Amino acid sequence: MERVQCVASVSKEARTIPVDFIRSVDEQPSITTFHGPVPDVPVIDMANTNRDQIIDEIVKASQEWGIFQVVNHGIPPEAIQQLQRVGKEFFGLPQEEKEKVAMVPGQLEGYGTKITNKQEGSKNWVDFLFNNIWPPLQINHDFWPKNPPEYRNANEEYAKHMIPLVDQLLEYLSLGLGLDGNVLKTASGGDDLRYLLKINYYPPCPCADMALGVPAHTDMSAITLLVPNEVQGLQVFKDDHWINAKYIPNAMIIHIGDQIEILSNGKYKSVLHRTTVKKDETRMSWPVFCEPPADTVIGPLPQFVSDKNPAKFKAKKFKDYQYCKLNKIPQ
């Protein structure tokens, strides 16, 4: 399979891109990005000594936006920098080296490029690397690059720091709904919650105004924690507009995913977002999708279902939800 990074090298010389990467007019970022005055994605300081205020801000952002950024989140800047350094080094390797950890059929881990059929529309301007980084039983080092040599240590260190932050966010999201602090984590799989790292690599694109790195979607996770590089690209759909999420150094971007929206019966909102690309710059991002184990049944919590407020979602095993979403089958 031809990787987008290889396509980009050829396209740079040709100053154009293959037609199957060109988006329809109603998707092209040059036409659909809103440039008027817009509010910024909420930023929440996790070091605030007023815990109730943090919870209130998280609840408001999760209900109105489905996305927020956190600062002073407890993950050392050095751990983030190391994660980003080894990810950047991996995508800078010769192609044959990257292919050593290529995805294989039936596996959701490894190095890859999204296969798009004609029914799905245009191709995505992105290559990626998927790795499960927690819990230990879910880790398959066969799909972890051996080069750069520090890749494993950087990911293990990052996962170690991420776990307490995820626990804290799920606790605050629970408390914000009037629940005990452990309810959302327990419902999402408890200590078996899976952390799936994806490194997105969006090479420079000569026709950036007509292409997308990733089209509009919501995450199927419970929550997603993402760090980008400094190149702007994340856009959020808010009040019928596509708006840019401002880059804040060392901030962590938090997406409410489908499973938290389902558990809360719609009280929290799974964020619709997409990624644009740049003409002369490489964008990268490192989302970690926190997902329930495959056989965990996710449905609206009984606390949020009544005759006046019936269930808005069907309860189903996460693996069945995942299958439907990946294959675009109605839930």
Order of alpha helices (4+ residues) and beta strands (2+ residues): alpha-alpha-beta-alpha-beta-alpha-alpha-beta-beta-alpha-alpha-beta-beta-beta-beta-beta-beta-alpha-beta-beta-beta-beta-alpha
